[in-house]
Amino acid sequence: MEVIVLPDPGRIGSLAADAITALITRKPDAVLGLATGSSPLAVYDELVSRYEAGQISFRQARGFTLDEYVGLPADHPERYRNVIDTAFAARVDFAPGAVQGPDGLADDIPAACAAYEAAIRDAGGVDLQILGIGTDGHIAFNEPGSSLASRTRIKTLTRQTRVDNARFFGGDLDQVPTHCLTQGLGTIMEARHLILIAMGRSKAEAVHHLVEGAVSAMWPATVLQMHPHVTVLLDDAAAQRLQLVDYYRETYRAKPAWQGI
Ligand code: GLP
């Protein structure tokens, strides 16, 4: 796990965008794993700027989102499939239908989850997955207690997650759905490169467990310690509880710029 602490969201966004640019240059039909939430916004904004400057194209690429609320109407602005369009997908040149998400309106939820797993597999798997982290250590919507081998399935959201996300629903907890469909931890672990972004003090405890804690379903993101290629991008506030922060900083300072992440 490579841990990089950077002073501002702009630097975090451009470093992650560099990795995506290098991937798309090498493999124009790459499969991207897209995350919602505020953490990846700097990455998406940077990619949109590069697209507008003619430096990158997503014409042949595909995207899979991590998760979806159950039951939000198709045109609801907080439906994650719409959120990812607004934040990124519709601002660049993905082909129609190239970005997919789990179907939170399906009548047969287990079948929809199995179909999503099959779609990711048929696309050849995710080359690069962007991730945020919840204050309770969830990735996607894999709440504490999730099996470390889980696949795409329905989950009940914790009260903490619903409180955290109420800001997107006018601060009204009752408007936040109680259930979601989410890629499982086992699904996410099959992506070839994972870039997790965390910013702000509210993430410091989860980041401490993610990087330096014991692998445990109580802090689902800790499963990433078992993955061979994970990059964790943090601001100073999110890194403040890391015991080895000086070591991570020193390691990154000494890294040749050409190496990438
Ligand atoms: C939601 C999403 C997660 C995301 C998390 C953190 O719960 N399902 O994928 O990582 O929020 O969001 P933010 O980046 O806004 O803090």
py3Dmol code that shows the C-alpha trace and the ligand (Angstrom):
import py3Dmol

protein = """\
ATOM      1  CA  MET A   1       0.000   0.000   0.000  1.00  0.00           C
ATOM      2  CA  GLU A   2       1.471   3.320  -1.048  1.00  0.00           C
ATOM      3  CA  VAL A   3       0.446   6.224   1.199  1.00  0.00           C
ATOM      4  CA  ILE A   4       0.891   9.728  -0.184  1.00  0.00           C
ATOM      5  CA  VAL A   5       0.112  12.842   1.845  1.00  0.00           C
ATOM      6  CA  LEU A   6      -0.385  15.991  -0.181  1.00  0.00           C
ATOM      7  CA  PRO A   7      -1.239  19.519   0.905  1.00  0.00           C
ATOM      8  CA  ASP A   8      -4.323  20.209  -1.213  1.00  0.00           C
ATOM      9  CA  PRO A   9      -7.149  18.598  -3.204  1.00  0.00           C
ATOM     10  CA  GLY A  10      -5.728  20.008  -6.451  1.00  0.00           C
ATOM     11  CA  ARG A  11      -2.489  18.024  -6.065  1.00  0.00           C
ATOM     12  CA  ILE A  12      -4.445  14.894  -5.088  1.00  0.00           C
ATOM     13  CA  GLY A  13      -6.722  15.318  -8.102  1.00  0.00           C
ATOM     14  CA  SER A  14      -3.894  15.765 -10.565  1.00  0.00           C
ATOM     15  CA  LEU A  15      -1.878  12.797  -9.250  1.00  0.00           C
ATOM     16  CA  ALA A  16      -4.884  10.463  -9.607  1.00  0.00           C
ATOM     17  CA  ALA A  17      -5.690  12.004 -13.006  1.00  0.00           C
ATOM     18  CA  ASP A  18      -2.078  11.311 -14.082  1.00  0.00           C
ATOM     19  CA  ALA A  19      -2.584   7.609 -13.307  1.00  0.00           C
ATOM     20  CA  ILE A  20      -5.843   7.531 -15.281  1.00  0.00           C
ATOM     21  CA  THR A  21      -4.293   9.439 -18.184  1.00  0.00           C
ATOM     22  CA  ALA A  22      -1.365   7.004 -18.307  1.00  0.00           C
ATOM     23  CA  LEU A  23      -3.789   4.054 -18.257  1.00  0.00           C
ATOM     24  CA  ILE A  24      -6.014   5.419 -21.053  1.00  0.00           C
ATOM     25  CA  THR A  25      -2.956   6.290 -23.147  1.00  0.00           C
ATOM     26  CA  ARG A  26      -1.656   2.743 -22.792  1.00  0.00           C
ATOM     27  CA  LYS A  27      -5.098   1.109 -23.053  1.00  0.00           C
ATOM     28  CA  PRO A  28      -7.762   3.362 -24.667  1.00  0.00           C
ATOM     29  CA  ASP A  29     -10.524   0.809 -23.926  1.00  0.00           C
ATOM     30  CA  ALA A  30      -9.678   0.656 -20.222  1.00  0.00           C
ATOM     31  CA  VAL A  31     -12.351  -0.111 -17.642  1.00  0.00           C
ATOM     32  CA  LEU A  32     -12.623   2.519 -14.912  1.00  0.00           C
ATOM     33  CA  GLY A  33     -14.252   2.039 -11.531  1.00  0.00           C
ATOM     34  CA  LEU A  34     -16.037   5.252 -10.618  1.00  0.00           C
ATOM     35  CA  ALA A  35     -16.899   6.397  -7.098  1.00  0.00           C
ATOM     36  CA  THR A  36     -19.418   8.980  -5.992  1.00  0.00           C
ATOM     37  CA  GLY A  37     -18.949  11.253  -2.974  1.00  0.00           C
ATOM     38  CA  SER A  38     -17.030  14.476  -2.614  1.00  0.00           C
ATOM     39  CA  SER A  39     -13.553  12.910  -2.359  1.00  0.00           C
ATOM     40  CA  PRO A  40     -13.092  12.075  -6.072  1.00  0.00           C
ATOM     41  CA  LEU A  41     -14.463  15.389  -7.380  1.00  0.00           C
ATOM     42  CA  ALA A  42     -11.018  16.955  -7.805  1.00  0.00           C
ATOM     43  CA  VAL A  43      -9.984  13.955  -9.928  1.00  0.00           C
ATOM     44  CA  TYR A  44     -13.038  14.243 -12.157  1.00  0.00           C
ATOM     45  CA  ASP A  45     -12.609  18.015 -12.559  1.00  0.00           C
ATOM     46  CA  GLU A  46      -8.987  17.502 -13.584  1.00  0.00           C
ATOM     47  CA  LEU A  47      -9.936  14.787 -16.094  1.00  0.00           C
ATOM     48  CA  VAL A  48     -12.644  17.027 -17.577  1.00  0.00           C
ATOM     49  CA  SER A  49     -10.066  19.838 -17.994  1.00  0.00           C
ATOM     50  CA  ARG A  50      -7.683  17.452 -19.745  1.00  0.00           C
ATOM     51  CA  TYR A  51     -10.517  16.191 -21.974  1.00  0.00           C
ATOM     52  CA  GLU A  52     -11.472  19.771 -22.883  1.00  0.00           C
ATOM     53  CA  ALA A  53      -7.824  20.493 -23.688  1.00  0.00           C
ATOM     54  CA  GLY A  54      -7.788  17.472 -26.044  1.00  0.00           C
ATOM     55  CA  GLN A  55      -5.303  15.558 -23.878  1.00  0.00           C
ATOM     56  CA  ILE A  56      -7.489  12.544 -23.093  1.00  0.00           C
ATOM     57  CA  SER A  57     -10.510  10.778 -24.580  1.00  0.00           C
ATOM     58  CA  PHE A  58     -12.873   8.254 -22.982  1.00  0.00           C
ATOM     59  CA  ARG A  59     -14.478   7.306 -26.332  1.00  0.00           C
ATOM     60  CA  GLN A  60     -13.419   3.668 -26.051  1.00  0.00           C
ATOM     61  CA  ALA A  61     -13.342   3.427 -22.258  1.00  0.00           C
ATOM     62  CA  ARG A  62     -15.992   1.957 -19.999  1.00  0.00           C
ATOM     63  CA  GLY A  63     -17.019   2.730 -16.445  1.00  0.00           C
ATOM     64  CA  PHE A  64     -18.698   0.902 -13.568  1.00  0.00           C
ATOM     65  CA  THR A  65     -19.992   2.708 -10.517  1.00  0.00           C
ATOM     66  CA  LEU A  66     -19.546   1.189  -7.075  1.00  0.00           C
ATOM     67  CA  ASP A  67     -22.989   1.388  -5.600  1.00  0.00           C
ATOM     68  CA  GLU A  68     -26.546   2.712  -5.801  1.00  0.00           C
ATOM     69  CA  TYR A  69     -29.387   3.622  -3.469  1.00  0.00           C
ATOM     70  CA  VAL A  70     -32.377   1.294  -3.611  1.00  0.00           C
ATOM     71  CA  GLY A  71     -35.638   2.873  -4.686  1.00  0.00           C
ATOM     72  CA  LEU A  72     -34.643   6.384  -5.743  1.00  0.00           C
ATOM     73  CA  PRO A  73     -36.613   7.365  -8.885  1.00  0.00           C
ATOM     74  CA  ALA A  74     -34.658   7.240 -12.161  1.00  0.00           C
ATOM     75  CA  ASP A  75     -34.559  11.045 -12.442  1.00  0.00           C
ATOM     76  CA  HIS A  76     -33.610  11.716  -8.796  1.00  0.00           C
ATOM     77  CA  PRO A  77     -30.484  13.922  -8.715  1.00  0.00           C
ATOM     78  CA  GLU A  78     -28.984  11.851  -5.850  1.00  0.00           C
ATOM     79  CA  ARG A  79     -29.342   8.544  -7.685  1.00  0.00           C
ATOM     80  CA  TYR A  80     -25.668   7.606  -8.014  1.00  0.00           C
ATOM     81  CA  ARG A  81     -25.976   6.842 -11.720  1.00  0.00           C
ATOM     82  CA  ASN A  82     -27.108  10.484 -12.169  1.00  0.00           C
ATOM     83  CA  VAL A  83     -24.527  11.828  -9.705  1.00  0.00           C
ATOM     84  CA  ILE A  84     -21.680  10.260 -11.684  1.00  0.00           C
ATOM     85  CA  ASP A  85     -23.058  11.754 -14.921  1.00  0.00           C
ATOM     86  CA  THR A  86     -23.225  15.222 -13.391  1.00  0.00           C
ATOM     87  CA  ALA A  87     -19.795  14.986 -11.771  1.00  0.00           C
ATOM     88  CA  PHE A  88     -17.948  13.319 -14.609  1.00  0.00           C
ATOM     89  CA  ALA A  89     -19.368  10.915 -17.199  1.00  0.00           C
ATOM     90  CA  ALA A  90     -21.625  13.330 -19.109  1.00  0.00           C
ATOM     91  CA  ARG A  91     -18.877  15.986 -19.135  1.00  0.00           C
ATOM     92  CA  VAL A  92     -16.545  13.824 -21.240  1.00  0.00           C
ATOM     93  CA  ASP A  93     -16.964  11.621 -24.318  1.00  0.00           C
ATOM     94  CA  PHE A  94     -17.939   8.167 -23.026  1.00  0.00           C
ATOM     95  CA  ALA A  95     -19.985   6.283 -25.650  1.00  0.00           C
ATOM     96  CA  PRO A  96     -23.697   5.886 -24.859  1.00  0.00           C
ATOM     97  CA  GLY A  97     -24.195   3.027 -22.394  1.00  0.00           C
ATOM     98  CA  ALA A  98     -20.479   2.803 -21.596  1.00  0.00           C
ATOM     99  CA  VAL A  99     -20.996   3.735 -17.955  1.00  0.00           C
ATOM    100  CA  GLN A 100     -23.120   1.379 -15.895  1.00  0.00           C
ATOM    101  CA  GLY A 101     -24.275   1.132 -12.300  1.00  0.00           C
ATOM    102  CA  PRO A 102     -26.176  -1.410 -10.233  1.00  0.00           C
ATOM    103  CA  ASP A 103     -29.945  -1.166 -10.807  1.00  0.00           C
ATOM    104  CA  GLY A 104     -31.458   0.143  -7.594  1.00  0.00           C
ATOM    105  CA  LEU A 105     -34.952  -0.048  -9.113  1.00  0.00           C
ATOM    106  CA  ALA A 106     -34.825  -3.736 -10.107  1.00  0.00           C
ATOM    107  CA  ASP A 107     -37.757  -5.948  -9.079  1.00  0.00           C
ATOM    108  CA  ASP A 108     -35.423  -8.917  -8.737  1.00  0.00           C
ATOM    109  CA  ILE A 109     -32.542  -7.540  -6.685  1.00  0.00           C
ATOM    110  CA  PRO A 110     -30.409 -10.721  -6.494  1.00  0.00           C
ATOM    111  CA  ALA A 111     -30.683 -11.114 -10.289  1.00  0.00           C
ATOM    112  CA  ALA A 112     -29.692  -7.456 -10.815  1.00  0.00           C
ATOM    113  CA  CYS A 113     -26.660  -7.927  -8.554  1.00  0.00           C
ATOM    114  CA  ALA A 114     -25.604 -11.089 -10.393  1.00  0.00           C
ATOM    115  CA  ALA A 115     -26.044  -9.295 -13.742  1.00  0.00           C
ATOM    116  CA  TYR A 116     -23.812  -6.468 -12.529  1.00  0.00           C
ATOM    117  CA  GLU A 117     -21.073  -8.884 -11.509  1.00  0.00           C
ATOM    118  CA  ALA A 118     -21.368 -10.545 -14.931  1.00  0.00           C
ATOM    119  CA  ALA A 119     -21.153  -7.177 -16.738  1.00  0.00           C
ATOM    120  CA  ILE A 120     -17.927  -6.282 -14.910  1.00  0.00           C
ATOM    121  CA  ARG A 121     -16.493  -9.716 -15.668  1.00  0.00           C
ATOM    122  CA  ASP A 122     -17.525  -9.541 -19.345  1.00  0.00           C
ATOM    123  CA  ALA A 123     -15.819  -6.160 -19.661  1.00  0.00           C
ATOM    124  CA  GLY A 124     -12.577  -7.828 -18.565  1.00  0.00           C
ATOM    125  CA  GLY A 125     -12.619  -6.512 -14.983  1.00  0.00           C
ATOM    126  CA  VAL A 126     -11.822  -3.059 -13.641  1.00  0.00           C
ATOM    127  CA  ASP A 127      -8.378  -1.715 -14.519  1.00  0.00           C
ATOM    128  CA  LEU A 128      -8.382   1.222 -12.128  1.00  0.00           C
ATOM    129  CA  GLN A 129     -10.854   1.791  -9.326  1.00  0.00           C
ATOM    130  CA  ILE A 130     -11.305   5.169  -7.628  1.00  0.00           C
ATOM    131  CA  LEU A 131     -12.487   4.893  -4.016  1.00  0.00           C
ATOM    132  CA  GLY A 132     -13.525   7.148  -1.164  1.00  0.00           C
ATOM    133  CA  ILE A 133     -13.960   5.981   2.420  1.00  0.00           C
ATOM    134  CA  GLY A 134     -16.828   6.479   4.870  1.00  0.00           C
ATOM    135  CA  THR A 135     -16.223   7.766   8.397  1.00  0.00           C
ATOM    136  CA  ASP A 136     -17.129   4.241   9.603  1.00  0.00           C
ATOM    137  CA  GLY A 137     -14.506   2.702   7.310  1.00  0.00           C
ATOM    138  CA  HIS A 138     -16.857   1.579   4.551  1.00  0.00           C
ATOM    139  CA  ILE A 139     -15.782   1.466   0.921  1.00  0.00           C
ATOM    140  CA  ALA A 140     -18.557   1.676  -1.652  1.00  0.00           C
ATOM    141  CA  PHE A 141     -21.420   0.859   0.754  1.00  0.00           C
ATOM    142  CA  ASN A 142     -19.771  -2.114   2.462  1.00  0.00           C
ATOM    143  CA  GLU A 143     -20.719  -1.236   6.001  1.00  0.00           C
ATOM    144  CA  PRO A 144     -18.944  -2.631   9.094  1.00  0.00           C
ATOM    145  CA  GLY A 145     -19.569  -6.349   9.372  1.00  0.00           C
ATOM    146  CA  SER A 146     -19.433  -6.891   5.604  1.00  0.00           C
ATOM    147  CA  SER A 147     -17.814 -10.127   4.546  1.00  0.00           C
ATOM    148  CA  LEU A 148     -14.326  -9.438   3.251  1.00  0.00           C
ATOM    149  CA  ALA A 149     -15.202 -11.808   0.368  1.00  0.00           C
ATOM    150  CA  SER A 150     -18.608 -10.246  -0.401  1.00  0.00           C
ATOM    151  CA  ARG A 151     -19.962  -9.741  -3.910  1.00  0.00           C
ATOM    152  CA  THR A 152     -22.489  -7.205  -5.267  1.00  0.00           C
ATOM    153  CA  ARG A 153     -25.585  -7.372  -3.044  1.00  0.00           C
ATOM    154  CA  ILE A 154     -28.171  -5.378  -1.145  1.00  0.00           C
ATOM    155  CA  LYS A 155     -27.057  -3.795   2.150  1.00  0.00           C
ATOM    156  CA  THR A 156     -28.780  -1.864   4.918  1.00  0.00           C
ATOM    157  CA  LEU A 157     -27.117   1.504   5.449  1.00  0.00           C
ATOM    158  CA  THR A 158     -25.937   2.297   8.969  1.00  0.00           C
ATOM    159  CA  ARG A 159     -27.456   5.262  10.736  1.00  0.00           C
ATOM    160  CA  GLN A 160     -24.003   6.930  10.671  1.00  0.00           C
ATOM    161  CA  THR A 161     -23.817   6.679   6.880  1.00  0.00           C
ATOM    162  CA  ARG A 162     -27.360   8.016   6.487  1.00  0.00           C
ATOM    163  CA  VAL A 163     -26.527  10.934   8.816  1.00  0.00           C
ATOM    164  CA  ASP A 164     -23.293  11.611   6.838  1.00  0.00           C
ATOM    165  CA  ASN A 165     -25.198  11.561   3.540  1.00  0.00           C
ATOM    166  CA  ALA A 166     -28.233  13.567   4.720  1.00  0.00           C
ATOM    167  CA  ARG A 167     -26.420  16.691   3.496  1.00  0.00           C
ATOM    168  CA  PHE A 168     -27.187  15.560  -0.056  1.00  0.00           C
ATOM    169  CA  PHE A 169     -30.897  15.269   0.825  1.00  0.00           C
ATOM    170  CA  GLY A 170     -31.459  18.762   2.189  1.00  0.00           C
ATOM    171  CA  GLY A 171     -30.268  17.670   5.655  1.00  0.00           C
ATOM    172  CA  ASP A 172     -33.413  15.505   6.043  1.00  0.00           C
ATOM    173  CA  LEU A 173     -32.472  12.056   7.352  1.00  0.00           C
ATOM    174  CA  ASP A 174     -35.905  10.672   6.431  1.00  0.00           C
ATOM    175  CA  GLN A 175     -35.174  11.335   2.748  1.00  0.00           C
ATOM    176  CA  VAL A 176     -32.002   9.208   2.781  1.00  0.00           C
ATOM    177  CA  PRO A 177     -32.760   5.677   1.544  1.00  0.00           C
ATOM    178  CA  THR A 178     -32.279   2.853   4.044  1.00  0.00           C
ATOM    179  CA  HIS A 179     -30.880   0.343   1.537  1.00  0.00           C
ATOM    180  CA  CYS A 180     -28.371   0.215  -1.263  1.00  0.00           C
ATOM    181  CA  LEU A 181     -26.823  -2.125  -3.792  1.00  0.00           C
ATOM    182  CA  THR A 182     -23.060  -2.220  -3.567  1.00  0.00           C
ATOM    183  CA  GLN A 183     -20.149  -3.992  -5.157  1.00  0.00           C
ATOM    184  CA  GLY A 184     -18.795  -6.353  -2.536  1.00  0.00           C
ATOM    185  CA  LEU A 185     -15.351  -6.182  -0.989  1.00  0.00           C
ATOM    186  CA  GLY A 186     -14.425  -9.290  -2.990  1.00  0.00           C
ATOM    187  CA  THR A 187     -15.617  -7.555  -6.166  1.00  0.00           C
ATOM    188  CA  ILE A 188     -13.623  -4.392  -5.446  1.00  0.00           C
ATOM    189  CA  MET A 189     -10.516  -6.417  -4.613  1.00  0.00           C
ATOM    190  CA  GLU A 190     -10.474  -7.776  -8.186  1.00  0.00           C
ATOM    191  CA  ALA A 191      -9.746  -4.338  -9.657  1.00  0.00           C
ATOM    192  CA  ARG A 192      -6.153  -4.203 -10.822  1.00  0.00           C
ATOM    193  CA  HIS A 193      -5.227  -0.856  -9.247  1.00  0.00           C
ATOM    194  CA  LEU A 194      -7.126   0.905  -6.475  1.00  0.00           C
ATOM    195  CA  ILE A 195      -6.751   4.595  -5.672  1.00  0.00           C
ATOM    196  CA  LEU A 196      -8.417   5.616  -2.409  1.00  0.00           C
ATOM    197  CA  ILE A 197      -8.819   9.315  -1.674  1.00  0.00           C
ATOM    198  CA  ALA A 198      -9.596  10.708   1.788  1.00  0.00           C
ATOM    199  CA  MET A 199      -9.629  14.297   2.937  1.00  0.00           C
ATOM    200  CA  GLY A 200     -10.526  16.063   6.160  1.00  0.00           C
ATOM    201  CA  ARG A 201     -10.377  15.306   9.893  1.00  0.00           C
ATOM    202  CA  SER A 202     -13.603  13.302   9.863  1.00  0.00           C
ATOM    203  CA  LYS A 203     -11.777  10.579   7.893  1.00  0.00           C
ATOM    204  CA  ALA A 204      -8.683  10.395  10.134  1.00  0.00           C
ATOM    205  CA  GLU A 205      -9.878   7.489  12.280  1.00  0.00           C
ATOM    206  CA  ALA A 206     -11.015   5.409   9.292  1.00  0.00           C
ATOM    207  CA  VAL A 207      -7.713   6.144   7.515  1.00  0.00           C
ATOM    208  CA  HIS A 208      -5.749   5.101  10.608  1.00  0.00           C
ATOM    209  CA  HIS A 209      -7.518   1.705  10.565  1.00  0.00           C
ATOM    210  CA  LEU A 210      -7.248   1.379   6.769  1.00  0.00           C
ATOM    211  CA  VAL A 211      -3.478   1.858   6.715  1.00  0.00           C
ATOM    212  CA  GLU A 212      -2.257   0.736  10.131  1.00  0.00           C
ATOM    213  CA  GLY A 213      -5.069  -1.232  11.782  1.00  0.00           C
ATOM    214  CA  ALA A 214      -5.783  -4.952  11.912  1.00  0.00           C
ATOM    215  CA  VAL A 215      -7.658  -6.404   8.939  1.00  0.00           C
ATOM    216  CA  SER A 216     -11.226  -6.727  10.155  1.00  0.00           C
ATOM    217  CA  ALA A 217     -14.792  -6.660   8.897  1.00  0.00           C
ATOM    218  CA  MET A 218     -15.388  -3.957  11.547  1.00  0.00           C
ATOM    219  CA  TRP A 219     -13.314  -1.590   9.372  1.00  0.00           C
ATOM    220  CA  PRO A 220     -14.126  -2.909   5.886  1.00  0.00           C
ATOM    221  CA  ALA A 221     -11.525  -0.788   4.065  1.00  0.00           C
ATOM    222  CA  THR A 222      -8.765  -2.706   5.880  1.00  0.00           C
ATOM    223  CA  VAL A 223      -9.254  -5.511   3.332  1.00  0.00           C
ATOM    224  CA  LEU A 224      -7.232  -3.309   0.960  1.00  0.00           C
ATOM    225  CA  GLN A 225      -4.119  -4.239   2.943  1.00  0.00           C
ATOM    226  CA  MET A 226      -4.409  -7.603   1.144  1.00  0.00           C
ATOM    227  CA  HIS A 227      -4.301  -6.043  -2.356  1.00  0.00           C
ATOM    228  CA  PRO A 228      -0.969  -5.793  -4.230  1.00  0.00           C
ATOM    229  CA  HIS A 229      -1.562  -2.363  -5.811  1.00  0.00           C
ATOM    230  CA  VAL A 230      -3.305   0.230  -3.663  1.00  0.00           C
ATOM    231  CA  THR A 231      -2.524   3.941  -3.593  1.00  0.00           C
ATOM    232  CA  VAL A 232      -3.921   6.006  -0.711  1.00  0.00           C
ATOM    233  CA  LEU A 233      -4.025   9.766  -1.353  1.00  0.00           C
ATOM    234  CA  LEU A 234      -4.560  11.898   1.755  1.00  0.00           C
ATOM    235  CA  ASP A 235      -4.566  15.504   2.815  1.00  0.00           C
ATOM    236  CA  ASP A 236      -2.829  16.484   6.073  1.00  0.00           C
ATOM    237  CA  ALA A 237      -6.049  16.340   8.101  1.00  0.00           C
ATOM    238  CA  ALA A 238      -6.973  12.823   6.992  1.00  0.00           C
ATOM    239  CA  ALA A 239      -3.395  11.683   7.735  1.00  0.00           C
ATOM    240  CA  GLN A 240      -3.220  13.151  11.233  1.00  0.00           C
ATOM    241  CA  ARG A 241      -3.682   9.853  13.112  1.00  0.00           C
ATOM    242  CA  LEU A 242      -1.111   7.885  11.144  1.00  0.00           C
ATOM    243  CA  GLN A 243       1.693   6.624  13.335  1.00  0.00           C
ATOM    244  CA  LEU A 244       4.178   6.342  10.462  1.00  0.00           C
ATOM    245  CA  VAL A 245       3.246   9.552   8.662  1.00  0.00           C
ATOM    246  CA  ASP A 246       6.839  10.861   8.621  1.00  0.00           C
ATOM    247  CA  TYR A 247       7.972   7.633   6.977  1.00  0.00           C
ATOM    248  CA  TYR A 248       5.266   7.892   4.282  1.00  0.00           C
ATOM    249  CA  ARG A 249       6.229  11.516   3.575  1.00  0.00           C
ATOM    250  CA  GLU A 250       9.931  10.704   3.384  1.00  0.00           C
ATOM    251  CA  THR A 251       9.302   7.728   1.091  1.00  0.00           C
ATOM    252  CA  TYR A 252       7.246   9.824  -1.311  1.00  0.00           C
ATOM    253  CA  ARG A 253       9.772  12.716  -1.274  1.00  0.00           C
ATOM    254  CA  ALA A 254      12.486  10.289  -2.336  1.00  0.00           C
ATOM    255  CA  LYS A 255      10.408   8.715  -5.122  1.00  0.00           C
ATOM    256  CA  PRO A 256      11.475   9.585  -8.670  1.00  0.00           C
ATOM    257  CA  ALA A 257       8.749  11.647 -10.385  1.00  0.00           C
ATOM    258  CA  TRP A 258       8.735   9.414 -13.471  1.00  0.00           C
ATOM    259  CA  GLN A 259       7.613   6.426 -11.459  1.00  0.00           C
ATOM    260  CA  GLY A 260       3.939   7.421 -11.167  1.00  0.00           C
ATOM    261  CA  ILE A 261       1.596   5.666  -8.756  1.00  0.00           C
TER     262      ILE A 261
END
"""
ligand_1 = """\
16
GLP
C -20.760 7.276 0.235
C -20.341 6.394 -0.930
C -18.908 5.954 -0.807
C -18.039 7.158 -0.504
C -18.443 7.741 0.829
C -17.581 8.923 1.253
O -21.196 6.584 1.349
N -21.161 5.242 -1.063
O -18.499 5.344 -2.015
O -16.697 6.776 -0.467
O -19.780 8.175 0.678
O -18.042 10.083 0.642
P -17.279 11.459 0.619
O -16.171 11.286 -0.340
O -18.299 12.450 0.149
O -16.832 11.703 2.012
"""
view = py3Dmol.view(width=600, height=400)
view.addModel(protein, "pdb")
view.setStyle({"model": 0}, {"cartoon": {"style": "trace"}})
view.addModel(ligand_1, "xyz")
view.setStyle({"model": 1}, {"stick": {}})
view.zoomTo()
view.show()
